[in-house]
Structure formats: structure tokens, C-alpha cells
Amino acid sequence: MCLAIPNKVIKVNKDWATVQSGTHQHQANLSLLKNVKVGDYILIHDGLALNKIPKTEAKKILEIIKNHSNELNR
């Protein structure tokens, strides 16, 4: 099972974005999305950005993942 984790866009260059997930940065192709800008949150699968999500939703998902991870580490 795959879990799509929200990635924050930190740089946009044509059809490519540099995104941040935690402390890791990587590239994502933006060909399927329009009007992606720095500060947006996107869901990525296999290097391809599939969906933009609202910041509030991204923050909720990241908090759930963080809390779940903390529970597993107890």
C-alpha cells in the first residue's frame, strides 16, 4: 500500500517543482497540474504531481502521520 504524503512546493521551474517532505527535497513533474506556485502542497506518485491540496488539509494529514508515527515508536 502506498501513502501519498503532502509535499510543499519550494521552487517552480516550468514543468518541474522542487518539493520538500520533512527534511528531504526532490523533484516532481507538474505536467498534469496548472497554476502550481511556491507554498502550494501537492500529492506525488512516482515523481508525478497528481493533485494540489489546500494547505489546511495538508497540515491535518501531516499531523495525523506525525501522531501515528509517534504512537508506533512507543
N, CA, C and O atoms as a Tripos MOL2 file, in Angstrom:
@<TRIPOS>MOLECULE
protein
  296   295    74     0     0
PROTEIN
NO_CHARGES

@<TRIPOS>ATOM
      1 N           0.8440   -1.1700    0.0000 N.3       1 MET1
      2 CA          0.0000    0.0000    0.0000 C.3       1 MET1
      3 C           0.8900    1.2340    0.0000 C.2       1 MET1
      4 O           1.8990    1.2880    0.7040 O.2       1 MET1
      5 N           0.5040    2.2200   -0.7970 N.am      2 CYS2
      6 CA          1.2290    3.4870   -0.8770 C.3       2 CYS2
      7 C           0.4600    4.5610   -0.1210 C.2       2 CYS2
      8 O          -0.7710    4.5900   -0.1290 O.2       2 CYS2
      9 N           1.1980    5.4270    0.5210 N.am      3 LEU3
     10 CA          0.6040    6.5500    1.2280 C.3       3 LEU3
     11 C           1.1130    7.8280    0.5820 C.2       3 LEU3
     12 O           2.3200    8.0660    0.5420 O.2       3 LEU3
     13 N           0.2210    8.6360    0.0860 N.am      4 ALA4
     14 CA          0.6130    9.9120   -0.5150 C.3       4 ALA4
     15 C           0.7620   10.9460    0.5890 C.2       4 ALA4
     16 O          -0.2020   11.2820    1.2770 O.2       4 ALA4
     17 N           1.9570   11.4370    0.7460 N.am      5 ILE5
     18 CA          2.2600   12.4230    1.7700 C.3       5 ILE5
     19 C           2.3400   13.7910    1.1030 C.2       5 ILE5
     20 O           3.0040   13.9390    0.0770 O.2       5 ILE5
     21 N           1.6760   14.7890    1.6710 N.am      6 PRO6
     22 CA          1.7530   16.1280    1.0780 C.3       6 PRO6
     23 C           3.1960   16.6350    1.0470 C.2       6 PRO6
     24 O           3.9390   16.5080    2.0210 O.2       6 PRO6
     25 N           3.5670   17.2040   -0.0820 N.am      7 ASN7
     26 CA          4.8820   17.8010   -0.2670 C.3       7 ASN7
     27 C           4.6950   19.2840   -0.5200 C.2       7 ASN7
     28 O           3.8180   19.6800   -1.2880 O.2       7 ASN7
     29 N           5.5060   20.1010    0.1130 N.am      8 LYS8
     30 CA          5.4000   21.5530   -0.0560 C.3       8 LYS8
     31 C           6.3010   21.9940   -1.2080 C.2       8 LYS8
     32 O           7.4770   21.6360   -1.2650 O.2       8 LYS8
     33 N           5.7330   22.7750   -2.1210 N.am      9 VAL9
     34 CA          6.4860   23.2880   -3.2600 C.3       9 VAL9
     35 C           7.3740   24.4340   -2.7820 C.2       9 VAL9
     36 O           6.8930   25.4070   -2.2010 O.2       9 VAL9
     37 N           8.6860   24.3030   -3.0360 N.am     10 ILE10
     38 CA          9.6080   25.3550   -2.6150 C.3      10 ILE10
     39 C          10.2500   26.0840   -3.7960 C.2      10 ILE10
     40 O          10.8700   27.1330   -3.6240 O.2      10 ILE10
     41 N          10.0920   25.5070   -5.0170 N.am     11 LYS11
     42 CA         10.6230   26.1560   -6.2160 C.3      11 LYS11
     43 C           9.8900   25.5950   -7.4280 C.2      11 LYS11
     44 O           9.6190   24.3960   -7.4900 O.2      11 LYS11
     45 N           9.5670   26.4560   -8.3910 N.am     12 VAL12
     46 CA          8.9240   26.0220   -9.6300 C.3      12 VAL12
     47 C           9.7760   26.4810  -10.8050 C.2      12 VAL12
     48 O          10.1830   27.6410  -10.8760 O.2      12 VAL12
     49 N          10.0430   25.5480  -11.7370 N.am     13 ASN13
     50 CA         10.7890   25.8590  -12.9490 C.3      13 ASN13
     51 C          10.1010   25.1560  -14.1120 C.2      13 ASN13
     52 O          10.3630   23.9830  -14.3810 O.2      13 ASN13
     53 N           9.2250   25.8710  -14.7950 N.am     14 LYS14
     54 CA          8.4340   25.3450  -15.9100 C.3      14 LYS14
     55 C           7.5880   24.1720  -15.4470 C.2      14 LYS14
     56 O           6.7130   24.3550  -14.6000 O.2      14 LYS14
     57 N           7.8170   22.9680  -15.9750 N.am     15 ASP15
     58 CA          7.0140   21.7910  -15.6140 C.3      15 ASP15
     59 C           7.6020   20.9900  -14.4570 C.2      15 ASP15
     60 O           7.2090   19.8450  -14.2330 O.2      15 ASP15
     61 N           8.5350   21.5800  -13.7270 N.am     16 TRP16
     62 CA          9.1650   20.8680  -12.6110 C.3      16 TRP16
     63 C           9.1120   21.7010  -11.3420 C.2      16 TRP16
     64 O           9.2100   22.9280  -11.3730 O.2      16 TRP16
     65 N           8.9550   21.0080  -10.2380 N.am     17 ALA17
     66 CA          8.9640   21.6740   -8.9310 C.3      17 ALA17
     67 C           9.9770   20.9810   -8.0310 C.2      17 ALA17
     68 O          10.1500   19.7630   -8.0790 O.2      17 ALA17
     69 N          10.6280   21.7720   -7.2240 N.am     18 THR18
     70 CA         11.4000   21.2280   -6.1130 C.3      18 THR18
     71 C          10.4480   21.2370   -4.9350 C.2      18 THR18
     72 O           9.8610   22.2660   -4.6010 O.2      18 THR18
     73 N          10.3010   20.0720   -4.3040 N.am     19 VAL19
     74 CA          9.3610   19.9460   -3.1930 C.3      19 VAL19
     75 C          10.0830   19.4590   -1.9500 C.2      19 VAL19
     76 O          11.1600   18.8660   -2.0230 O.2      19 VAL19
     77 N           9.4680   19.7240   -0.8160 N.am     20 GLN20
     78 CA         10.0430   19.3140    0.4600 C.3      20 GLN20
     79 C           9.0530   18.4510    1.2070 C.2      20 GLN20
     80 O           7.8760   18.7870    1.3420 O.2      20 GLN20
     81 N           9.5630   17.3220    1.6940 N.am     21 SER21
     82 CA          8.8010   16.4250    2.5520 C.3      21 SER21
     83 C           9.6800   16.1380    3.7590 C.2      21 SER21
     84 O          10.6690   15.4100    3.6630 O.2      21 SER21
     85 N           9.3110   16.7160    4.8890 N.am     22 GLY22
     86 CA         10.1820   16.6030    6.0580 C.3      22 GLY22
     87 C          11.4760   17.3420    5.7810 C.2      22 GLY22
     88 O          11.4630   18.5320    5.4690 O.2      22 GLY22
     89 N          12.6030   16.6340    5.8950 N.am     23 THR23
     90 CA         13.9030   17.2470    5.6240 C.3      23 THR23
     91 C          14.4180   16.8850    4.2380 C.2      23 THR23
     92 O          15.5100   17.3040    3.8530 O.2      23 THR23
     93 N          13.6460   16.1130    3.4890 N.am     24 HIS24
     94 CA         14.0550   15.6370    2.1670 C.3      24 HIS24
     95 C          13.4830   16.5130    1.0510 C.2      24 HIS24
     96 O          12.2990   16.8510    1.0540 O.2      24 HIS24
     97 N          14.3470   16.8750    0.0930 N.am     25 GLN25
     98 CA         13.8980   17.6170   -1.0800 C.3      25 GLN25
     99 C          14.0610   16.7470   -2.3180 C.2      25 GLN25
    100 O          15.0270   15.9910   -2.4250 O.2      25 GLN25
    101 N          13.1210   16.8510   -3.2530 N.am     26 HIS26
    102 CA         13.2370   16.1290   -4.5150 C.3      26 HIS26
    103 C          12.4350   16.8570   -5.5980 C.2      26 HIS26
    104 O          11.7920   17.8730   -5.3350 O.2      26 HIS26
    105 N          12.4860   16.3230   -6.8070 N.am     27 GLN27
    106 CA         11.8330   16.9330   -7.9600 C.3      27 GLN27
    107 C          10.5180   16.2290   -8.2620 C.2      27 GLN27
    108 O          10.3820   15.0240   -8.0520 O.2      27 GLN27
    109 N           9.5540   16.9970   -8.7590 N.am     28 ALA28
    110 CA          8.2670   16.4420   -9.1750 C.3      28 ALA28
    111 C           7.8590   17.0950  -10.4910 C.2      28 ALA28
    112 O           8.0100   18.3020  -10.6790 O.2      28 ALA28
    113 N           7.3490   16.2830  -11.3820 N.am     29 ASN29
    114 CA          6.8730   16.7820  -12.6610 C.3      29 ASN29
    115 C           5.4590   17.3470  -12.4860 C.2      29 ASN29
    116 O           4.6010   16.7120  -11.8730 O.2      29 ASN29
    117 N           5.2290   18.5360  -13.0240 N.am     30 LEU30
    118 CA          3.9600   19.2440  -12.8490 C.3      30 LEU30
    119 C           3.0640   19.2040  -14.0880 C.2      30 LEU30
    120 O           2.0880   19.9510  -14.1550 O.2      30 LEU30
    121 N           3.3670   18.3620  -15.0580 N.am     31 SER31
    122 CA          2.6560   18.3550  -16.3360 C.3      31 SER31
    123 C           1.1390   18.2130  -16.2130 C.2      31 SER31
    124 O           0.4030   18.7210  -17.0600 O.2      31 SER31
    125 N           0.6620   17.5310  -15.1750 N.am     32 LEU32
    126 CA         -0.7710   17.2870  -15.0280 C.3      32 LEU32
    127 C          -1.5130   18.3850  -14.2680 C.2      32 LEU32
    128 O          -2.7420   18.3740  -14.1990 O.2      32 LEU32
    129 N          -0.7670   19.3310  -13.7000 N.am     33 LEU33
    130 CA         -1.3920   20.3660  -12.8760 C.3      33 LEU33
    131 C          -1.1890   21.7530  -13.4800 C.2      33 LEU33
    132 O          -0.2400   21.9860  -14.2290 O.2      33 LEU33
    133 N          -2.0900   22.6600  -13.1460 N.am     34 LYS34
    134 CA         -1.9840   24.0410  -13.6030 C.3      34 LYS34
    135 C          -1.8230   24.9690  -12.4070 C.2      34 LYS34
    136 O          -2.3170   24.6950  -11.3130 O.2      34 LYS34
    137 N          -1.1290   26.0600  -12.6370 N.am     35 ASN35
    138 CA         -1.0020   27.1410  -11.6470 C.3      35 ASN35
    139 C          -0.4030   26.6970  -10.3180 C.2      35 ASN35
    140 O          -0.8520   27.1450   -9.2620 O.2      35 ASN35
    141 N           0.5900   25.8350  -10.3500 N.am     36 VAL36
    142 CA          1.2860   25.4460   -9.1190 C.3      36 VAL36
    143 C           2.2920   26.5430   -8.7930 C.2      36 VAL36
    144 O           3.0420   26.9950   -9.6580 O.2      36 VAL36
    145 N           2.2920   26.9630   -7.5260 N.am     37 LYS37
    146 CA          3.2160   28.0150   -7.1200 C.3      37 LYS37
    147 C           3.8890   27.6510   -5.7950 C.2      37 LYS37
    148 O           3.4510   26.7530   -5.0760 O.2      37 LYS37
    149 N           4.9540   28.3700   -5.5020 N.am     38 VAL38
    150 CA          5.6920   28.1660   -4.2530 C.3      38 VAL38
    151 C           4.7270   28.3140   -3.0840 C.2      38 VAL38
    152 O           3.9340   29.2550   -3.0320 O.2      38 VAL38
    153 N           4.8060   27.3740   -2.1480 N.am     39 GLY39
    154 CA          3.9330   27.3780   -0.9740 C.3      39 GLY39
    155 C           2.7660   26.4210   -1.0960 C.2      39 GLY39
    156 O           2.1490   26.0720   -0.0900 O.2      39 GLY39
    157 N           2.4430   25.9830   -2.3300 N.am     40 ASP40
    158 CA          1.3700   25.0070   -2.5220 C.3      40 ASP40
    159 C           1.7920   23.6500   -1.9740 C.2      40 ASP40
    160 O           2.9800   23.3540   -1.8450 O.2      40 ASP40
    161 N           0.7960   22.8340   -1.6560 N.am     41 TYR41
    162 CA          1.0340   21.4460   -1.2620 C.3      41 TYR41
    163 C           0.4800   20.5450   -2.3530 C.2      41 TYR41
    164 O          -0.6380   20.7380   -2.8300 O.2      41 TYR41
    165 N           1.2800   19.5550   -2.7430 N.am     42 ILE42
    166 CA          0.8710   18.6340   -3.7990 C.3      42 ILE42
    167 C           1.0870   17.1940   -3.3530 C.2      42 ILE42
    168 O           1.9240   16.8980   -2.5000 O.2      42 ILE42
    169 N           0.2950   16.3060   -3.9660 N.am     43 LEU43
    170 CA          0.4670   14.8710   -3.7530 C.3      43 LEU43
    171 C           1.1800   14.3160   -4.9750 C.2      43 LEU43
    172 O           0.8290   14.6450   -6.1080 O.2      43 LEU43
    173 N           2.1800   13.4760   -4.7440 N.am     44 ILE44
    174 CA          3.0410   12.9740   -5.8090 C.3      44 ILE44
    175 C           3.0420   11.4510   -5.7820 C.2      44 ILE44
    176 O           3.0530   10.8310   -4.7180 O.2      44 ILE44
    177 N           3.0300   10.8640   -6.9730 N.am     45 HIS45
    178 CA          3.2160    9.4150   -7.1030 C.3      45 HIS45
    179 C           4.2570    9.1790   -8.1790 C.2      45 HIS45
    180 O           4.0950    9.6120   -9.3200 O.2      45 HIS45
    181 N           5.3140    8.4980   -7.8140 N.am     46 ASP46
    182 CA          6.3760    8.1290   -8.7570 C.3      46 ASP46
    183 C           6.9300    9.3480   -9.4990 C.2      46 ASP46
    184 O           7.2020    9.2740  -10.6970 O.2      46 ASP46
    185 N           7.0940   10.4590   -8.7930 N.am     47 GLY47
    186 CA          7.6890   11.6500   -9.3610 C.3      47 GLY47
    187 C           6.7490   12.5400  -10.1530 C.2      47 GLY47
    188 O           7.1720   13.5570  -10.7010 O.2      47 GLY47
    189 N           5.4740   12.1660  -10.2200 N.am     48 LEU48
    190 CA          4.4880   12.9350  -10.9760 C.3      48 LEU48
    191 C           3.4750   13.5490  -10.0100 C.2      48 LEU48
    192 O           2.8250   12.8380   -9.2440 O.2      48 LEU48
    193 N           3.3480   14.8670  -10.0560 N.am     49 ALA49
    194 CA          2.3800   15.5610   -9.2020 C.3      49 ALA49
    195 C           0.9770   15.2640   -9.7060 C.2      49 ALA49
    196 O           0.6670   15.5230  -10.8690 O.2      49 ALA49
    197 N           0.1280   14.7230   -8.8430 N.am     50 LEU50
    198 CA         -1.2130   14.3140   -9.2430 C.3      50 LEU50
    199 C          -2.3070   15.2760   -8.8100 C.2      50 LEU50
    200 O          -3.3470   15.3780   -9.4600 O.2      50 LEU50
    201 N          -2.0700   15.9850   -7.7050 N.am     51 ASN51
    202 CA         -3.1560   16.7830   -7.1520 C.3      51 ASN51
    203 C          -2.5970   17.8730   -6.2460 C.2      51 ASN51
    204 O          -1.6380   17.6520   -5.5070 O.2      51 ASN51
    205 N          -3.2120   19.0540   -6.3160 N.am     52 LYS52
    206 CA         -2.9260   20.1020   -5.3460 C.3      52 LYS52
    207 C          -3.9480   19.9580   -4.2350 C.2      52 LYS52
    208 O          -5.1130   19.6560   -4.4920 O.2      52 LYS52
    209 N          -3.5170   20.1730   -3.0030 N.am     53 ILE53
    210 CA         -4.4580   20.1190   -1.8880 C.3      53 ILE53
    211 C          -4.3380   21.3930   -1.0610 C.2      53 ILE53
    212 O          -3.2700   22.0030   -1.0070 O.2      53 ILE53
    213 N          -5.4270   21.7950   -0.4200 N.am     54 PRO54
    214 CA         -5.3840   23.0050    0.4120 C.3      54 PRO54
    215 C          -4.3860   22.8530    1.5560 C.2      54 PRO54
    216 O          -4.1780   21.7610    2.0860 O.2      54 PRO54
    217 N          -3.7820   23.9680    1.9160 N.am     55 LYS55
    218 CA         -2.7890   23.9770    2.9960 C.3      55 LYS55
    219 C          -3.3640   23.3990    4.2900 C.2      55 LYS55
    220 O          -2.6800   22.6590    4.9980 O.2      55 LYS55
    221 N          -4.6150   23.7350    4.6000 N.am     56 THR56
    222 CA         -5.2220   23.2510    5.8450 C.3      56 THR56
    223 C          -5.3470   21.7180    5.8350 C.2      56 THR56
    224 O          -5.1020   21.0600    6.8460 O.2      56 THR56
    225 N          -5.7290   21.1660    4.6820 N.am     57 GLU57
    226 CA         -5.8360   19.7070    4.5630 C.3      57 GLU57
    227 C          -4.4610   19.0590    4.6600 C.2      57 GLU57
    228 O          -4.3030   18.0300    5.3170 O.2      57 GLU57
    229 N          -3.4700   19.6550    4.0120 N.am     58 ALA58
    230 CA         -2.1020   19.1260    4.0640 C.3      58 ALA58
    231 C          -1.5960   19.0940    5.5050 C.2      58 ALA58
    232 O          -1.0090   18.1060    5.9450 O.2      58 ALA58
    233 N          -1.8290   20.1800    6.2290 N.am     59 LYS59
    234 CA         -1.3700   20.2480    7.6230 C.3      59 LYS59
    235 C          -2.0470   19.1780    8.4870 C.2      59 LYS59
    236 O          -1.4030   18.5730    9.3440 O.2      59 LYS59
    237 N          -3.3570   18.9420    8.2590 N.am     60 LYS60
    238 CA         -4.0690   17.8970    9.0030 C.3      60 LYS60
    239 C          -3.4800   16.5250    8.7210 C.2      60 LYS60
    240 O          -3.2610   15.7380    9.6420 O.2      60 LYS60
    241 N          -3.2200   16.2350    7.4400 N.am     61 ILE61
    242 CA         -2.6510   14.9450    7.0650 C.3      61 ILE61
    243 C          -1.2780   14.7600    7.6940 C.2      61 ILE61
    244 O          -0.9810   13.6980    8.2410 O.2      61 ILE61
    245 N          -0.4370   15.7930    7.6170 N.am     62 LEU62
    246 CA          0.9040   15.7110    8.1930 C.3      62 LEU62
    247 C           0.8550   15.5060    9.7090 C.2      62 LEU62
    248 O           1.6760   14.7800   10.2680 O.2      62 LEU62
    249 N          -0.1060   16.1470   10.3650 N.am     63 GLU63
    250 CA         -0.2640   15.9740   11.8170 C.3      63 GLU63
    251 C          -0.7020   14.5480   12.1560 C.2      63 GLU63
    252 O          -0.2010   13.9550   13.1120 O.2      63 GLU63
    253 N          -1.6260   14.0040   11.3830 N.am     64 ILE64
    254 CA         -2.0730   12.6220   11.5990 C.3      64 ILE64
    255 C          -0.9070   11.6580   11.4240 C.2      64 ILE64
    256 O          -0.7270   10.7450   12.2300 O.2      64 ILE64
    257 N          -0.1180   11.8550   10.3790 N.am     65 ILE65
    258 CA          1.0460   10.9860   10.1350 C.3      65 ILE65
    259 C           2.0330   11.0990   11.2820 C.2      65 ILE65
    260 O           2.5620   10.0930   11.7530 O.2      65 ILE65
    261 N           2.2810   12.3230   11.7340 N.am     66 LYS66
    262 CA          3.2110   12.5400   12.8520 C.3      66 LYS66
    263 C           2.7180   11.8360   14.1120 C.2      66 LYS66
    264 O           3.4940   11.1550   14.7830 O.2      66 LYS66
    265 N           1.4330   11.9940   14.4390 N.am     67 ASN67
    266 CA          0.8900   11.3700   15.6440 C.3      67 ASN67
    267 C           0.9040    9.8560   15.5380 C.2      67 ASN67
    268 O           1.2150    9.1690   16.5120 O.2      67 ASN67
    269 N           0.5730    9.3310   14.3750 N.am     68 HIS68
    270 CA          0.5830    7.8840   14.1730 C.3      68 HIS68
    271 C           2.0070    7.3270   14.3090 C.2      68 HIS68
    272 O           2.2200    6.2670   14.8960 O.2      68 HIS68
    273 N           2.9650    8.0590   13.7580 N.am     69 SER69
    274 CA          4.3670    7.6450   13.8440 C.3      69 SER69
    275 C           4.8320    7.6450   15.2980 C.2      69 SER69
    276 O           5.5540    6.7420   15.7210 O.2      69 SER69
    277 N           4.4170    8.6630   16.0650 N.am     70 ASN70
    278 CA          4.7890    8.7190   17.4820 C.3      70 ASN70
    279 C           4.2060    7.5420   18.2520 C.2      70 ASN70
    280 O           4.8610    6.9900   19.1370 O.2      70 ASN70
    281 N           2.9750    7.1550   17.9190 N.am     71 GLU71
    282 CA          2.3380    6.0090   18.5890 C.3      71 GLU71
    283 C           3.0830    4.7170   18.2900 C.2      71 GLU71
    284 O           3.2310    3.8710   19.1720 O.2      71 GLU71
    285 N           3.5500    4.5580   17.0710 N.am     72 LEU72
    286 CA          4.2670    3.3420   16.6830 C.3      72 LEU72
    287 C           5.6240    3.2450   17.3580 C.2      72 LEU72
    288 O           6.1340    2.1460   17.5750 O.2      72 LEU72
    289 N           6.2140    4.3940   17.6910 N.am     73 ASN73
    290 CA          7.5460    4.4160   18.2950 C.3      73 ASN73
    291 C           7.5170    4.2740   19.8180 C.2      73 ASN73
    292 O           8.5700    4.3050   20.4550 O.2      73 ASN73
    293 N           6.3550    4.1200   20.4000 N.am     74 ARG74
    294 CA          6.2730    3.9780   21.8660 C.3      74 ARG74
    295 C           6.6130    2.5850   22.2890 C.2      74 ARG74
    296 O           6.5970    2.2810   23.4820 O.2      74 ARG74
@<TRIPOS>BOND
     1     1     2 1
     2     2     3 1
     3     3     4 2
     4     3     5 am
     5     5     6 1
     6     6     7 1
     7     7     8 2
     8     7     9 am
     9     9    10 1
    10    10    11 1
    11    11    12 2
    12    11    13 am
    13    13    14 1
    14    14    15 1
    15    15    16 2
    16    15    17 am
    17    17    18 1
    18    18    19 1
    19    19    20 2
    20    19    21 am
    21    21    22 1
    22    22    23 1
    23    23    24 2
    24    23    25 am
    25    25    26 1
    26    26    27 1
    27    27    28 2
    28    27    29 am
    29    29    30 1
    30    30    31 1
    31    31    32 2
    32    31    33 am
    33    33    34 1
    34    34    35 1
    35    35    36 2
    36    35    37 am
    37    37    38 1
    38    38    39 1
    39    39    40 2
    40    39    41 am
    41    41    42 1
    42    42    43 1
    43    43    44 2
    44    43    45 am
    45    45    46 1
    46    46    47 1
    47    47    48 2
    48    47    49 am
    49    49    50 1
    50    50    51 1
    51    51    52 2
    52    51    53 am
    53    53    54 1
    54    54    55 1
    55    55    56 2
    56    55    57 am
    57    57    58 1
    58    58    59 1
    59    59    60 2
    60    59    61 am
    61    61    62 1
    62    62    63 1
    63    63    64 2
    64    63    65 am
    65    65    66 1
    66    66    67 1
    67    67    68 2
    68    67    69 am
    69    69    70 1
    70    70    71 1
    71    71    72 2
    72    71    73 am
    73    73    74 1
    74    74    75 1
    75    75    76 2
    76    75    77 am
    77    77    78 1
    78    78    79 1
    79    79    80 2
    80    79    81 am
    81    81    82 1
    82    82    83 1
    83    83    84 2
    84    83    85 am
    85    85    86 1
    86    86    87 1
    87    87    88 2
    88    87    89 am
    89    89    90 1
    90    90    91 1
    91    91    92 2
    92    91    93 am
    93    93    94 1
    94    94    95 1
    95    95    96 2
    96    95    97 am
    97    97    98 1
    98    98    99 1
    99    99   100 2
   100    99   101 am
   101   101   102 1
   102   102   103 1
   103   103   104 2
   104   103   105 am
   105   105   106 1
   106   106   107 1
   107   107   108 2
   108   107   109 am
   109   109   110 1
   110   110   111 1
   111   111   112 2
   112   111   113 am
   113   113   114 1
   114   114   115 1
   115   115   116 2
   116   115   117 am
   117   117   118 1
   118   118   119 1
   119   119   120 2
   120   119   121 am
   121   121   122 1
   122   122   123 1
   123   123   124 2
   124   123   125 am
   125   125   126 1
   126   126   127 1
   127   127   128 2
   128   127   129 am
   129   129   130 1
   130   130   131 1
   131   131   132 2
   132   131   133 am
   133   133   134 1
   134   134   135 1
   135   135   136 2
   136   135   137 am
   137   137   138 1
   138   138   139 1
   139   139   140 2
   140   139   141 am
   141   141   142 1
   142   142   143 1
   143   143   144 2
   144   143   145 am
   145   145   146 1
   146   146   147 1
   147   147   148 2
   148   147   149 am
   149   149   150 1
   150   150   151 1
   151   151   152 2
   152   151   153 am
   153   153   154 1
   154   154   155 1
   155   155   156 2
   156   155   157 am
   157   157   158 1
   158   158   159 1
   159   159   160 2
   160   159   161 am
   161   161   162 1
   162   162   163 1
   163   163   164 2
   164   163   165 am
   165   165   166 1
   166   166   167 1
   167   167   168 2
   168   167   169 am
   169   169   170 1
   170   170   171 1
   171   171   172 2
   172   171   173 am
   173   173   174 1
   174   174   175 1
   175   175   176 2
   176   175   177 am
   177   177   178 1
   178   178   179 1
   179   179   180 2
   180   179   181 am
   181   181   182 1
   182   182   183 1
   183   183   184 2
   184   183   185 am
   185   185   186 1
   186   186   187 1
   187   187   188 2
   188   187   189 am
   189   189   190 1
   190   190   191 1
   191   191   192 2
   192   191   193 am
   193   193   194 1
   194   194   195 1
   195   195   196 2
   196   195   197 am
   197   197   198 1
   198   198   199 1
   199   199   200 2
   200   199   201 am
   201   201   202 1
   202   202   203 1
   203   203   204 2
   204   203   205 am
   205   205   206 1
   206   206   207 1
   207   207   208 2
   208   207   209 am
   209   209   210 1
   210   210   211 1
   211   211   212 2
   212   211   213 am
   213   213   214 1
   214   214   215 1
   215   215   216 2
   216   215   217 am
   217   217   218 1
   218   218   219 1
   219   219   220 2
   220   219   221 am
   221   221   222 1
   222   222   223 1
   223   223   224 2
   224   223   225 am
   225   225   226 1
   226   226   227 1
   227   227   228 2
   228   227   229 am
   229   229   230 1
   230   230   231 1
   231   231   232 2
   232   231   233 am
   233   233   234 1
   234   234   235 1
   235   235   236 2
   236   235   237 am
   237   237   238 1
   238   238   239 1
   239   239   240 2
   240   239   241 am
   241   241   242 1
   242   242   243 1
   243   243   244 2
   244   243   245 am
   245   245   246 1
   246   246   247 1
   247   247   248 2
   248   247   249 am
   249   249   250 1
   250   250   251 1
   251   251   252 2
   252   251   253 am
   253   253   254 1
   254   254   255 1
   255   255   256 2
   256   255   257 am
   257   257   258 1
   258   258   259 1
   259   259   260 2
   260   259   261 am
   261   261   262 1
   262   262   263 1
   263   263   264 2
   264   263   265 am
   265   265   266 1
   266   266   267 1
   267   267   268 2
   268   267   269 am
   269   269   270 1
   270   270   271 1
   271   271   272 2
   272   271   273 am
   273   273   274 1
   274   274   275 1
   275   275   276 2
   276   275   277 am
   277   277   278 1
   278   278   279 1
   279   279   280 2
   280   279   281 am
   281   281   282 1
   282   282   283 1
   283   283   284 2
   284   283   285 am
   285   285   286 1
   286   286   287 1
   287   287   288 2
   288   287   289 am
   289   289   290 1
   290   290   291 1
   291   291   292 2
   292   291   293 am
   293   293   294 1
   294   294   295 1
   295   295   296 2
@<TRIPOS>SUBSTRUCTURE
     1 MET1         2 RESIDUE 1 A MET
     2 CYS2         6 RESIDUE 1 A CYS
     3 LEU3        10 RESIDUE 1 A LEU
     4 ALA4        14 RESIDUE 1 A ALA
     5 ILE5        18 RESIDUE 1 A ILE
     6 PRO6        22 RESIDUE 1 A PRO
     7 ASN7        26 RESIDUE 1 A ASN
     8 LYS8        30 RESIDUE 1 A LYS
     9 VAL9        34 RESIDUE 1 A VAL
    10 ILE10       38 RESIDUE 1 A ILE
    11 LYS11       42 RESIDUE 1 A LYS
    12 VAL12       46 RESIDUE 1 A VAL
    13 ASN13       50 RESIDUE 1 A ASN
    14 LYS14       54 RESIDUE 1 A LYS
    15 ASP15       58 RESIDUE 1 A ASP
    16 TRP16       62 RESIDUE 1 A TRP
    17 ALA17       66 RESIDUE 1 A ALA
    18 THR18       70 RESIDUE 1 A THR
    19 VAL19       74 RESIDUE 1 A VAL
    20 GLN20       78 RESIDUE 1 A GLN
    21 SER21       82 RESIDUE 1 A SER
    22 GLY22       86 RESIDUE 1 A GLY
    23 THR23       90 RESIDUE 1 A THR
    24 HIS24       94 RESIDUE 1 A HIS
    25 GLN25       98 RESIDUE 1 A GLN
    26 HIS26      102 RESIDUE 1 A HIS
    27 GLN27      106 RESIDUE 1 A GLN
    28 ALA28      110 RESIDUE 1 A ALA
    29 ASN29      114 RESIDUE 1 A ASN
    30 LEU30      118 RESIDUE 1 A LEU
    31 SER31      122 RESIDUE 1 A SER
    32 LEU32      126 RESIDUE 1 A LEU
    33 LEU33      130 RESIDUE 1 A LEU
    34 LYS34      134 RESIDUE 1 A LYS
    35 ASN35      138 RESIDUE 1 A ASN
    36 VAL36      142 RESIDUE 1 A VAL
    37 LYS37      146 RESIDUE 1 A LYS
    38 VAL38      150 RESIDUE 1 A VAL
    39 GLY39      154 RESIDUE 1 A GLY
    40 ASP40      158 RESIDUE 1 A ASP
    41 TYR41      162 RESIDUE 1 A TYR
    42 ILE42      166 RESIDUE 1 A ILE
    43 LEU43      170 RESIDUE 1 A LEU
    44 ILE44      174 RESIDUE 1 A ILE
    45 HIS45      178 RESIDUE 1 A HIS
    46 ASP46      182 RESIDUE 1 A ASP
    47 GLY47      186 RESIDUE 1 A GLY
    48 LEU48      190 RESIDUE 1 A LEU
    49 ALA49      194 RESIDUE 1 A ALA
    50 LEU50      198 RESIDUE 1 A LEU
    51 ASN51      202 RESIDUE 1 A ASN
    52 LYS52      206 RESIDUE 1 A LYS
    53 ILE53      210 RESIDUE 1 A ILE
    54 PRO54      214 RESIDUE 1 A PRO
    55 LYS55      218 RESIDUE 1 A LYS
    56 THR56      222 RESIDUE 1 A THR
    57 GLU57      226 RESIDUE 1 A GLU
    58 ALA58      230 RESIDUE 1 A ALA
    59 LYS59      234 RESIDUE 1 A LYS
    60 LYS60      238 RESIDUE 1 A LYS
    61 ILE61      242 RESIDUE 1 A ILE
    62 LEU62      246 RESIDUE 1 A LEU
    63 GLU63      250 RESIDUE 1 A GLU
    64 ILE64      254 RESIDUE 1 A ILE
    65 ILE65      258 RESIDUE 1 A ILE
    66 LYS66      262 RESIDUE 1 A LYS
    67 ASN67      266 RESIDUE 1 A ASN
    68 HIS68      270 RESIDUE 1 A HIS
    69 SER69      274 RESIDUE 1 A SER
    70 ASN70      278 RESIDUE 1 A ASN
    71 GLU71      282 RESIDUE 1 A GLU
    72 LEU72      286 RESIDUE 1 A LEU
    73 ASN73      290 RESIDUE 1 A ASN
    74 ARG74      294 RESIDUE 1 A ARG
